[in-house]
């Protein structure tokens, strides 16, 4: 099923269900509708168990939805590809390879199968020189130009995360997916990495979808912020699973100055995100969801939810 090509990403009527250890089906994501244009920086927050990482896996293509469609550039996403890079909280680096070798590993794996490596050794050598040159350029870009011959264990946490980001950027993805990438860093390094990823986003014009538990980080980074939550009510007394309960624009100049973190507007946004979907004692009705972002939509009407 094809979707609008003027949107880089289009999810419609997406449900994700799993079977528990007793064999009973349960819903994690319930009727997710989500459209993304190129160049957005989207942050996603939500309570534990709300399916944030599941949503990223659907966009990556490592999982398929139980129902609904997930499309990239108008085509159904069937599997992971280089159009969608991903960075995790735990660095996806090979400890036995140098920083430079880690960066070229994915390029070589994509370009040469085992058979091609055997049949075309000289072509592999020529290509490897090109890959090494590209990798050095990306290491310079992320501020690690002198660290290519080091191993991951010789780097600090922030430096390793920069390598992981360079590892994703070198394939030139249209969308960079980030699953709590700075969660394990100390506060000072985390702030440096926030400024770093904003700098890379501005330089490359890529689209970023960024999951975080830190509401301040979510607002500081985003042009658009989404709350995915299971804390809401409808007129039906069943386990609904998580929905997008808030989808709003974060206005103002972007990238933002560091001072924005301490202004009243920032505090107001943080309070809103917490109130809308992170407080289990406050469950708004589905008809009151704040889906005010210009591209936000919902295919199921309030009346249909009563059935």
C-alpha positions as CSV (number, residue, x, y, z in Angstrom):
1,X,0.0,0.0,0.0
2,X,1.5,3.3,-1.1
3,X,1.2,6.6,0.9
4,X,1.7,10.2,0.1
5,X,5.1,10.8,-1.4
6,X,5.4,14.4,0.0
7,X,5.9,12.8,3.4
8,X,9.2,11.1,4.1
9,X,7.5,8.8,6.6
10,X,3.8,7.8,6.9
11,X,2.3,5.5,9.5
12,X,-1.4,4.8,9.4
13,X,-3.7,2.6,11.6
14,X,-0.6,0.9,13.1
15,X,-1.2,-1.6,15.8
16,X,1.4,-3.8,17.4
17,X,0.5,-6.8,19.5
18,X,2.5,-9.5,21.2
19,X,1.7,-12.8,22.9
20,X,2.7,-13.1,26.6
21,X,4.1,-16.1,28.3
22,X,0.6,-17.4,28.9
23,X,-0.2,-17.2,25.2
24,X,-2.6,-14.2,25.6
25,X,-2.3,-11.4,23.1
26,X,-1.7,-7.9,24.5
27,X,-1.5,-4.5,22.7
28,X,1.5,-2.3,22.9
29,X,0.7,0.3,20.2
30,X,-2.9,1.1,19.3
31,X,-3.9,2.9,16.1
32,X,-0.8,5.0,15.6
33,X,-1.1,7.7,12.9
34,X,2.1,9.6,12.2
35,X,3.4,11.7,9.2
36,X,6.8,13.2,9.0
37,X,8.3,15.6,6.5
38,X,12.0,15.8,5.7
39,X,14.1,17.9,8.0
40,X,12.1,17.6,11.2
41,X,13.7,17.0,14.6
42,X,11.1,14.9,16.5
43,X,11.4,13.9,20.1
44,X,9.3,11.1,21.6
45,X,8.7,10.7,25.3
46,X,6.4,8.4,27.3
47,X,6.1,6.2,30.3
48,X,8.0,2.9,30.5
49,X,6.2,0.2,28.5
50,X,4.5,2.7,26.1
51,X,6.2,1.2,23.0
52,X,8.6,4.0,22.1
53,X,11.4,1.5,21.1
54,X,8.8,-0.7,19.4
55,X,7.8,2.3,17.3
56,X,11.4,2.9,16.3
57,X,11.8,-0.8,15.3
58,X,8.8,-0.5,13.0
59,X,10.2,2.6,11.4
60,X,13.6,0.9,11.1
61,X,12.0,-2.2,9.5
62,X,13.3,-4.8,12.0
63,X,9.7,-5.6,12.9
64,X,6.4,-5.5,11.0
65,X,3.1,-4.1,12.4
66,X,0.3,-6.5,13.4
67,X,-2.0,-4.1,11.5
68,X,-1.6,-1.0,9.5
69,X,1.0,0.4,7.2
70,X,4.5,1.9,7.8
71,X,5.8,3.7,4.7
72,X,9.0,5.4,3.7
73,X,9.0,7.8,0.7
74,X,5.7,6.3,-0.4
75,X,6.7,2.6,-0.2
76,X,6.0,0.0,2.5
77,X,9.0,-0.6,4.8
78,X,9.8,-4.3,4.6
79,X,13.2,-4.5,6.2
80,X,16.1,-2.2,7.5
81,X,18.1,-0.4,4.9
82,X,20.6,2.5,4.7
83,X,17.8,5.1,4.4
84,X,17.2,4.7,8.2
85,X,20.2,4.7,10.5
86,X,19.9,4.0,14.2
87,X,21.9,4.9,17.3
88,X,21.3,3.1,20.7
89,X,22.1,4.0,24.2
90,X,24.6,1.2,24.3
91,X,27.2,1.7,21.7
92,X,26.9,-0.7,18.7
93,X,30.7,-0.8,18.3
94,X,32.9,-3.9,17.8
95,X,35.5,-3.9,20.6
96,X,38.1,-5.8,18.6
97,X,38.0,-3.2,15.8
98,X,39.6,0.2,15.8
99,X,37.4,3.3,15.5
100,X,38.2,3.6,11.8
101,X,37.5,-0.1,11.2
102,X,34.2,0.2,12.9
103,X,33.1,3.0,10.6
104,X,34.0,1.2,7.4
105,X,32.6,-2.2,8.5
106,X,29.1,-1.4,7.5
107,X,30.2,0.1,4.1
108,X,32.2,-3.0,3.3
109,X,29.5,-5.4,4.3
110,X,26.9,-3.6,2.1
111,X,29.2,-3.4,-0.9
112,X,30.8,-6.8,-0.8
113,X,29.3,-10.2,0.0
114,X,31.7,-13.0,0.9
115,X,31.6,-14.3,-2.7
116,X,32.5,-10.9,-4.1
117,X,35.3,-10.5,-1.6
118,X,36.8,-13.8,-3.0
119,X,36.2,-13.0,-6.7
120,X,37.2,-9.3,-6.7
121,X,40.0,-8.8,-4.1
122,X,41.6,-5.9,-6.0
123,X,38.3,-4.1,-6.3
124,X,37.8,-4.5,-2.6
125,X,41.1,-3.0,-1.9
126,X,40.4,0.1,-4.1
127,X,37.0,0.5,-2.5
128,X,38.5,0.1,1.0
129,X,40.7,3.1,0.3
130,X,37.6,5.1,-0.6
131,X,35.8,4.0,2.5
132,X,38.8,4.9,4.8
133,X,38.9,8.3,3.2
134,X,35.2,8.8,3.9
135,X,35.6,7.5,7.5
136,X,38.4,9.9,8.2
137,X,36.2,12.8,6.9
138,X,33.4,11.7,9.3
139,X,35.7,11.4,12.2
140,X,36.9,14.9,11.6
141,X,33.2,16.0,11.5
142,X,32.5,14.5,14.9
143,X,35.7,15.8,16.4
144,X,37.6,12.6,16.5
145,X,40.0,13.0,13.7
146,X,43.0,11.9,15.8
147,X,41.3,8.9,17.3
148,X,40.8,6.6,14.3
149,X,43.5,4.1,15.4
150,X,42.1,3.7,18.9
151,X,39.9,1.0,20.1
152,X,36.4,1.7,21.7
153,X,37.6,0.9,25.2
154,X,40.3,3.6,24.9
155,X,37.5,6.3,24.5
156,X,35.3,8.0,26.9
157,X,31.5,7.4,26.9
158,X,30.9,10.6,25.0
159,X,33.5,9.8,22.4
160,X,32.2,6.3,21.9
161,X,28.7,7.8,21.3
162,X,30.2,10.2,18.7
163,X,31.7,7.2,16.9
164,X,28.3,5.4,17.0
165,X,26.7,8.5,15.5
166,X,29.4,8.8,12.8
167,X,28.8,5.1,12.1
168,X,25.2,5.9,11.3
169,X,25.9,9.2,9.5
170,X,28.5,7.6,7.1
171,X,25.7,5.7,5.3
172,X,23.9,9.1,4.7
173,X,20.5,8.0,6.0
174,X,17.4,10.1,5.3
175,X,16.2,9.4,8.9
176,X,18.4,9.0,11.9
177,X,16.6,7.1,14.7
178,X,18.0,7.6,18.2
179,X,16.9,5.4,21.1
180,X,17.9,7.2,24.3
181,X,21.4,7.7,23.0
182,X,22.6,10.0,25.8
183,X,20.9,8.2,28.7
184,X,24.1,6.6,30.0
185,X,26.2,9.8,29.9
186,X,27.1,12.2,32.7
187,X,25.3,15.5,32.7
188,X,28.1,17.6,31.3
189,X,28.9,15.1,28.5
190,X,25.1,14.8,27.8
191,X,24.8,18.6,27.3
192,X,27.8,18.6,25.0
193,X,26.2,15.7,22.9
194,X,22.9,17.6,22.7
195,X,24.7,20.5,21.1
196,X,26.7,18.1,18.9
197,X,23.6,16.3,17.5
198,X,21.9,19.6,16.8
199,X,25.0,20.8,14.9
200,X,25.0,17.6,12.8
201,X,21.3,17.8,12.1
202,X,21.7,21.4,10.9
203,X,24.7,20.5,8.7
204,X,23.1,17.5,7.0
205,X,19.4,18.5,6.7
206,X,18.5,14.9,7.9
207,X,15.4,14.0,9.8
208,X,15.9,12.9,13.4
209,X,13.5,10.9,15.5
210,X,14.8,10.9,19.1
211,X,13.5,8.9,22.1
212,X,14.3,10.2,25.5
213,X,13.1,10.0,29.1
214,X,14.5,13.5,29.8
215,X,11.6,16.0,29.2
216,X,14.0,19.0,29.2
217,X,16.1,17.3,26.6
218,X,13.0,16.5,24.5
219,X,12.0,20.2,24.4
220,X,15.4,21.6,23.9
221,X,16.2,19.4,20.9
222,X,12.8,19.3,19.2
223,X,11.0,21.1,16.4
224,X,8.1,18.7,17.2
225,X,7.5,16.7,20.3
226,X,5.3,13.7,20.7
227,X,4.0,11.9,23.8
228,X,3.3,8.2,23.4
229,X,1.3,6.9,26.4
230,X,-1.0,4.2,27.7
231,X,-2.3,6.7,30.4
232,X,-5.6,7.9,28.9
233,X,-9.3,6.9,28.9
234,X,-12.0,6.2,26.3
235,X,-15.6,5.1,26.7
236,X,-14.5,1.5,26.5
237,X,-13.2,-0.4,29.5
238,X,-10.5,-2.5,27.9
239,X,-6.8,-2.5,27.8
240,X,-6.1,-0.1,24.9
241,X,-2.3,0.0,24.6
242,X,-0.4,3.2,23.9
243,X,-1.5,6.0,21.6
244,X,-0.1,9.3,20.6
245,X,-1.8,11.6,23.2
246,X,0.2,14.7,22.3
247,X,1.7,15.9,19.1
248,X,2.8,19.6,19.2
249,X,5.2,22.0,17.6
250,X,8.0,23.4,19.7
251,X,8.2,27.0,18.4
252,X,11.2,29.4,18.3
253,X,14.6,29.6,16.8
254,X,16.4,26.3,16.2
255,X,19.0,25.2,17.1
256,X,18.2,26.9,20.4
257,X,20.7,28.7,22.7
258,X,21.7,26.8,25.9
259,X,19.9,29.6,27.9
260,X,16.5,28.2,26.6
261,X,16.9,25.4,29.1
262,X,16.3,27.8,32.0
263,X,13.5,29.9,30.6
264,X,9.8,29.9,31.7
265,X,8.6,28.7,28.3
266,X,10.8,25.5,28.7
267,X,9.2,24.8,32.1
268,X,5.8,25.3,30.6
269,X,6.4,22.7,27.9
270,X,7.9,20.2,30.3
271,X,4.9,20.5,32.6
272,X,2.6,20.0,29.6
273,X,4.3,16.8,28.4
274,X,4.3,15.4,32.0
275,X,0.6,16.2,32.5
276,X,-0.6,15.0,29.1
277,X,0.9,11.5,29.2
278,X,3.4,10.7,32.0
279,X,1.2,11.0,35.1
280,X,-0.7,7.8,35.7
281,X,-3.1,9.7,38.0
282,X,-4.1,12.1,35.2
283,X,-5.7,10.3,32.2
284,X,-7.2,12.6,29.7
285,X,-10.0,11.4,27.4
286,X,-9.1,10.5,23.9
287,X,-11.3,13.4,22.5
288,X,-9.1,15.9,24.4
289,X,-5.7,14.8,23.0
290,X,-3.6,17.8,21.9
291,X,-2.8,16.8,18.3
292,X,-2.2,20.4,17.2
293,X,0.9,19.8,15.1
294,X,0.1,20.8,11.5
295,X,0.6,17.2,10.1
296,X,-1.0,15.4,13.0
297,X,-4.0,13.3,12.2
298,X,-6.2,10.5,13.6
299,X,-8.1,8.1,11.4
300,X,-10.4,6.7,14.1
301,X,-13.2,9.2,15.2
302,X,-14.4,9.7,18.8
303,X,-17.7,8.0,17.9
304,X,-15.9,4.9,16.6
305,X,-14.0,4.6,19.9
306,X,-17.3,4.3,21.7
307,X,-18.3,1.1,19.8
